[in-house]
């Protein structure tokens, strides 16, 4: 939501990919620019790191503005990708994962969570393959990415 244009009390969702890319490029005007966008390439966190991060680990990163900014913007890119670019671009796999996750938590089947993630999010892809798909999708929207820790 942070990246979506807002006009006359309404969010505009006409081109979310361009909005996310524009939001990433806006970091050029911040004090963390040299660490976030060296040479115009966004240094995105590895997807595997973000997916494995606990709430406690996430909160601990808030003390460092560079890491906090990278976490938030990397997560924004991931959400955009899974909602608008992955599969048929309709968010189907993300929605199926969320439904499965909720059902597993409510029935206390926590052991199902990893299998659900592999089934709906990774879908026989390695993290490297997933990251390549994300790079390709964001490149078409005007944002060049490199993945790093």
N, C-alpha and C positions, 0 to 999 in steps of 0.2 A: 504494500500500500504506500510505503514511503516514496517510492519512485513514480507513482502514477500522478499525472497532472491533475490539478484541482482547480475547478473554475465554477464560480457562482454556486458554491455549496455542493458541488458534485464532483466525484472522481471520474476521470475520463479514461476508459479502457480501450480506446480505438487502436493503439499500437503499443502494447505492453513491452515488446522486445526493444523498441526504440527508447521507451521510457527507462527501462533498466540500464541500457547502454549509456544513455544520457546521464543517469544518476552516477554510474561508475566514472564517467569522464569528469563529472563535477568534482571528484576528489582531487583533480589537478589544482584546485584553488584552496586546498587545505594545507595545514602544516605537516601532514603526513605524506604529502605528494611524492617525495623522493623515494619513500619506501614502498608505497602502494603502486605507483605507476612509473617505475623507471623506464625511460625511453618510450612512454606511451603504452606499455604492455602491463596489463593488470596482473599482479602477483596473487593469484587465487590460492586459497588453502586447498590442499589435497582433499578430495571428496571423502576418502576413507577416514581422514582425521576428523572432519566435521561430523560424519555419521557416528563415529565412535565417542565423540565428546560428551561427557556427562554435564549435567546442569552445574555441578560444583566446578568443573574445569572451565566451563564457559564463563561463569561468574568471576573466576580468578583472572581471566584475561582482561577484564574491564579496567584493571589498573593501568594497562599499557594502551594508549590511544591507537597506536599502529596496529597492534594485534586485535583490539576490539573492532576497529574499522574493517580490517581484513575479514574477521569472522562474520560481521553483519553483512558486508557486501558480498562475500562468497556465498553465504546462505541465501541472499536475495537472488543471486544468479542460479543457484541450485533450484530454488522454488520456481523461478521463471521457467527454467528448462523443463522440469517435470510437469508443469502446468500447461506449457504452450509448445514445446518442441519434441518431447519424448514420444515415441510411438507415433500415433496418428495426430499428435498435437492437441488432444482434447482432455488431457489430464487423467485419462482412464486408469492408468496403472497406479498413479499416486492415490486416486480415490479408492481403488480396490485395496491398496495397502492400508490406508487409513481405516477403512471399514474392518479389515481383518485385524488390525492392531487393536482397535477398540474392543472387538469381540474377544480377543485373546486376553486383554487386560481385565475385562469384566468377568470372564470365567476363570481368571487366575491361571491361565495357561501361558505363563511367561516363557516357557521353553519353545513356544511356537513363534516368538518374535523374530528370531534370526531367520527361520525358514520363510516367514512372510516377507521379510526384507529381500531375501534372495529371489523369491518368486515374483514379486511385484516391482521391485526397484532395480535390482541388478539384472534379472532376467537373462541368465547365462552370459553376462558380460563381465569382464574383469574391470577393476577400477580404472585401469589404464584405458580400456576401450570406452568406458563411460566418459572419462575426462576428454578423450578425443572427440566424442560426439558433442560434448558441451562446448569445447573450443570451436568446433566447426559451426555450431548453431550461433554462438555469440559473435563469431567473426562476420557472419552474414548480417548481424545487427549493428556492426561497427565497433565492436570491442574485441581487442586482441588479448588473449589470456595465456598465461603460463602458470603451471601448477607447482607449488612449492610448500614446504612445511611452514 
